[in-house]
Amino acid sequence: MTSTLPPPERAGLKRPRISARTLRTDRWWTPPLWTVLGLTAFLVYGLVRVLQQDHYWVADYGYLTPFYSPCLSASCAPGSAHLGTLPWEFPWFLPYALFSLPFLLLFRFTCYYYRKAYYRSFWQAPTACAVREPHGRYTGESRFPMIGQNLHRYFFYAAALIAVINTYDAALALFHGREGGFGIGLGNLILIGNVVLLWVYTLSCHSCRHVFGGRLNSFSGRPVRYWMWTQISRMNSRHMLWAWVTLGTLVIADLYVALVASGTITDPRIYN
């Protein structure tokens, strides 16, 4: 059998000491920079909006921003609490969607794609190929707090439940026509589009793929599970795309509802 081990170094040879962090001459720092700017912008915008506690509900058309769904504070605007409220008002530092936003944030924080994104950009582990890390040693996800990344599959279940609530919100808004009953406006299309893309991102998750295809030695005799696993795998190949697209649609949906709720713009009606 031929050995696959590397040949031993010849006596007297020494490894070169390179002081430069990298010898790459391309703009290897551009993707991490854009990642930092994009994620930071979303986090800052989201933090400001959830603490604003205003302009989240359009009573005339039933528009509820996903950043406030479900609205649980006793001070929620009349009609906006589709699932009821708790018996007390939240202080300014607690979001009205107290029991959904943390799980959604943890779902994205532990997402396999987002891990790669912020590990490389914020933590620089590594920033790019052939670029030395600034850290002295590598610990991976073997100890607290990073060992909590293993809870991603459970956050997936919570995110799927919240996606059902967002779907209910978008569907309910269809029955707030100008003259009562069924009606469609631009806001309805934005909310529905956001929900559809949220479902695509959620269902393309690696954990969802494992739910339908994991722990099986063979798909033989399970054609339905095989078909679903195949479709999820196709979506999973573009999981990074859906991760970024849904950040954008969340901001667009929230900003549109905020502008209509504040009276800055009016909602164009398509039907009723």
N, C-alpha and C positions, 0 to 999 in steps of 0.2 A: 504494500500500500504506500502510495506517495504521501509524504508528510506535507501538511498544509501550514505548518508553523513558519514564521518568517525566519530568514537566515540570520544567524548570530552576527552582531556587529563586529567589525574587525577591530582588533586591538589598536589602541591609539587614537581612534576616531571619537570625536565629541560632538554632541548636538549643538547647533548654533544657538546663541542667546539672542533672541529677538525682543527688543524692548517695545516695539510698536504694538498697539493693541490689535491691529490687523494690517495686512498688506493690500487689502481690497481698495481699489481706486474708484469704484462705482458709488452711487448714492445709496449705500446699504441702509442708511439711517432713515430714509424717507418713509417706508412702510410703518416702522414702529412709531415715527413721529405722527403720522396721520391717525394711527390707532389711538394714541394718547389724546390727540385733539378731539377725535370723534367721541370716544367714550367719556371724556371729561365734559364735553359740551352737553351730552345727553344727561349725565348725572347732575350737573348744575341746573339745567333746565327742569328736570324732574323734581329736584329738591325744592326749587323755588315754587313750582306749581302746587305740589302737595301741601306745602306749608302756607300757601296763599289762602286756602279755604274760601275761595270765591270764584265766580264765573266758571262753574263746572257743570251747570244744569240749565238747559233751555226748556222751560216748562211748556211753551207753545207746541214744540215738536218732539218732546220727549228725548232730547239728546243728552246723554250722560257721558262725560269723558271717561275713558278707561282708567285714568289716574285716580278716580274717585269711586270706582266700582269694586265691591258694593259699598255704598255710603252707609256707615254704621253709627255715626254720631247723632245724638239727639238733636243737634243743631243743623242737621242736613236740611236742605231746602225741601219744602213740601212736594211730595211726588217723586223725589229723587232716590229715596231709600226703597228700592224694589223688594228687598228681603227683610225689611224692618230695621229698627235701630236698637242700640243699647240704651238703657235708661238714663244715661248721663251725657253731657256735652264734653267733647274732647278739648284739651288745652291746645294752644297754637302749635306746639311742637309735636303733636301726634297727628298723623294723617287720618283723614276720614275713612280711608280704605285700610284700616289698621291691620286687618287679618288677611289681606291679599297681597299688598305691595311687598312686605318682607319675603314672602314665599316666592313671588315672581323675581325679586332681586336675587335671592339665593339660587333659584333655578338657573338664571343666566350666569351668575357668578361661578357656579360649579359646572356649567356647560363645557363640554370638551373643547369646542372651538374657542369660547371666551377664555378658557384657561390658557390656551396657546397664545391668544392675543395679548392678554395682560401680563403673562409671564415674560414674553419677549419684549414688550414695550415698557411697561412700568417697572417690572422687576429685573428686566434685562438678563433673562436666564434661558437661552442666550439671546442677545439682541438680534443676531443674524448669523448665518453660517460663516465659519472662519473668522469670527470676531470673539475675542476673549471676554469672558464674563468678568464683572467687577467683584464677584463673590469669591471668597477664599475656599469654600467647599460646597458640595451639593448634598442637600438633605431630602430632596424630592417631596413626596406627600406622605411621609412615614410618621410624622409627629404633629402635635397640635400647633397651629390651627388648621394646617393644610390637610391633615388626615380627614377633616370634615368634608373634603371633596367627594368622599365615597358615599355621601348621602344624596348624591345627585338623583338617583333613581326615585327616591321618595319625594324630592322636590318636583320631579316630573309629574307625579300623580296630583300634587297640589296645583301645579300649573295647568294641567288638563281640566281640573275642576273649575278653576278660575276662567279658563277659556269658555267653558259652558256658560258661566255667568255673563261674560262679555257678549256671547252670542244671544243670550236672552235679552240683554239690554238693547242690542242692535235690532232684534226682532220686535221688541215692544215699541220701539220708536217708530216703526212703520204704521202704527195705529194711532198716530197723533196728527192726522191730517188737519189742514186749516179749517175745514168745515166738519171735522170729526171723522172717525173711521179711518180707512186705509189712505195713506198718502206717502209721497216720496219727494224728498228734497235733496239738494246736493249733500247735506249733512248725512242723510241716510246712506248714500253711496259711499261716503268716506268711512263711516263707521262699519258698514258691511265689508268693505274692502280691507279695512284694518283687521277685522275679525277673521276673515278668510286667510290672510297672510299669517296671522298669529297661529292659526291652526296648522298651517303648513310648517311653520317653524317648530311648533311643539311636537307634531307628529313625526318630523324628520329627525328628532332627537335620537341619539344612540341608545338611550334607555328604552325608548318606545320600540326601537328595532329589536332590542333584547327581549321585550315583553312578548313579542310575537314569534321570534325565532330562536331565542335563547333556551338553553337546557334541553335541546332536542338533538338526538344523534342522527336523525333522519327526518326529512319532510314527507317521506312516503306514507300515504294514508292520511295526510293532513293538507289537502289541496287549498283549503281556504286560508289556513295560516301561512302557507307558502306564498300564496298570491299577495296577501297583505304584507308579509315580510319583504317581498320583491318590490312592491310599490313604495314602501317606507325606505327601502335601500336606495331607490332611485332619487327620492327627495333628499335622503341623507347625503348624497354626493354633492349637494348644493347647500348644505347646512350653513356654511359660512355666509353665503349670499342671503339666505333667509334671516340669519341673525342680524345682519346690518340693515336689511330692508325693513324689518319690523321695528327697529329702533326709529327709523324715519317715519313709518306710518303711525306709530304711537304719538310722536311729536306732532305730526300733521293733524291727526284726529283731535288731540287735546287742544292744540292751538286754534283749530277751527271752532270747536265748541266754545272756547274761551272768548273768541272774537264775536261770535253770535250772541253769547250770553251777556257780554258787556255792552252790546248795542253798537259795536264798532262796525260790523257788517251785517247785512241781512241775508237770510238763507234763501237762495233761489229755489222756488218750488217747481217740480217737474210735473207732479200730479197731485191735485187736491192740496 
